[in-house]
Amino acid sequence: MRTVDLIRKKRNGGELTAAELTHLVEGYCNGDIPDYQAAAWAMAVYFQGQTPEETAILTELMARSGDQLDLSSIPGLKVDKHSTGGVGDKTTLIIAPLVAAAGVPVAKMSGRGLGHTGGTIDKLESIPGFKTELDREAFLAQVRQIGLAVIGQSGNMTPADKQLYALRDVTATVDSIPLIASSIMSKKIAAGADRIVLDVKVGSGAFMKTVAAAEELAEAMVAIGKQVGRSTSALISDMDQPLGYAIGNALEVEEAISTLRGEGPEDLTALCLELGAQMVVLGGKADTLAVGRALLEGLLHDGQALGKFRDFVAAQGGDPGVADTPAAILPQAASRTEVRAAAAGIIQSIDAEQLGAAAMRLGAGRATKDDAIDPAAGVVMVKKVGDAVAAGEPLAVLCHNSTGSAVAEAAELVSTSYRIGIEPPEMRPLLLSVVTSEGTRRLAKEAGK
């Protein structure tokens, strides 16, 4: 078959067959199809979209293009969780031990942060001694032994996705819902889980800026899961302001530990319980979400979730004492600088992406994948949307080892990210929609916007 004919077919709104998509993906990855033809196909998809069947085929092709994990030696249903990324999103640090304590094995591969969103692997590596690289047998053995392991993504996992993403990044085709959905789900499928729970973020600190777009992405991913035989559900959650109060690697680990003690921020705790309940239902440990939430609440309050986190850290070479005295063990910034309110009032909104950028300026994130990060750096919010503030009162605290212009730039970003007014704002709910193979259920009026 001729590649130009397939580009024309998709450009004209046609549906490509499995053989035609295989020709495109394998041909591009082995060098037989040049960049300009692959880019033309991606642009055609951007404008014409794909059918659910095309998207599922593309996903499986990318999943099979490299290493795949076989989790069959681990008893029980393995449930993976994925977030589309946000600011202050440390949910994996909480949900993984919490769900494992409920008896659902968690064998998870996670990524590093880039830009204003943090990466789970960077956060875990802020714990002294913690190893995020395990060989496959050690990884599987650890999950069999304690029910939980989290490691960095394999370098040869979904290489077709890496090549196609790099091409999309320079051809203005990144924000295509079918291509985003295939990219995310190919990695989840290659990672071997039986079932998948997705946290699709929406708002100023998320890739998806509207609830409608977030729902469309969630629906596409759930449809892929159904097509390839992996039961999948998704939550649409708010990222118009950061999750919790801490932004930065060690800072977020400390907040996660507080949450595992049952003392975490209300929004972070609520989201973890909701996502965790989805996982324990899919994992067969609860019949309903209400039963799942109650089970997980009990594990937070009786210490079992924190105990599982302690075991997890010790198993991967970290200092287990971090579960008991995190401030004494995690790296601490040399300096703290308060950013104060210029006027009194009520916090109307917070630009989450801007706060993430401020943390990055201080060294908590990477501008490029090769940048080093400072595990102690970040921002701790003092005020969130709906809070009253007096003139001169702190809005947030910068935690930094850097000095000079980086601190001044971060302070300016934090200051201008807060909008202060007189009237109490209309609060957007944390949870907006639930998407399953049975359809989309909106939880709030805002979910139509």
Buried (B, 14 or more C-beta within 10 A) or exposed (E): EEBEEBBEBBBEEBEBBBEBBBBBBBBBBEEEBEEEBBBBBBBBBBEBBBEBBBBBBBBBBBBBBBBBBEBEEBEBBBBBBBBBBBBBBBBBBBBBBBBBBBBBBBBBBBBBBBBBBBBBBBBBBBBBBBBBEBEEEBBBBBBBEBBBBBBBBBEEBBBBBBBBBEBBEEBEBBEBBBBBBBBBBBBBBBBBBBBBBBBBBBBBBBBBBEBBBBBBBBBBBBBBBBBBEBBBBBBBBBBBBBBBBBBBBBBBBBBBBBBBBBEBBEBBBBBBBBBBBBBBBBBBBBEEBEBBBEBBBEBBEEBBBBBBBBBBBBBBEBBBBBBEEBEEBBBBBEEEBBBBBEEEBBBBBBBBBBBBBBBBBBBBBBEEEEEEBBBBBBBBBBBBBEEEBEEEBBBBBBBBBBEEEBBEBBBBBBBEBBBBEEEEEEEBEBBBBBBBEEEBEBBBEBBEE
